[in-house]
Amino acid sequence: MSWNCDIVMDLISLYHDGLASEATKQFVSQHLTECPTCRQQYKQYRKFLQKISGLSQIPSEQRMEQNFSLLANRMRRRRMMLGIGMLSYVCASVCCFTMLLLRLKNKL
């Protein structure tokens, strides 16, 4: 790789994103037409960007609110089921204790 190739590799992301100055764009495009190694590197860079573009989608704020809402509903349901379970346990315990006391009272 020549010295120009190193410079082009450093500028390739700016060139691809359209952020480079006109002089830099001309320099890079001219070099890419002349250098097959850099042209191949640029093709690989574009393929890489296409692959990662689908992976790095950030969820929208609305989607995050929906996820939070679903989580909050699940937590409410769990708390309610736990409360119902504890209430049932207490009621069953009171019934058993009452029946035990009645049997003891009848035996006496």
CORFENFEN-V313433 format. One record per helix or strand of 2 or more residues. SS is the DSSP state (h for helix, s for strand). FROM is the first residue (numbers start at 0). TO is the last residue. If there is no record, write none. Layout:
SS;FROM;TO, SS;FROM;TO
//
This chain:
h;2;16, h;21;33, h;35;52, h;60;106
//
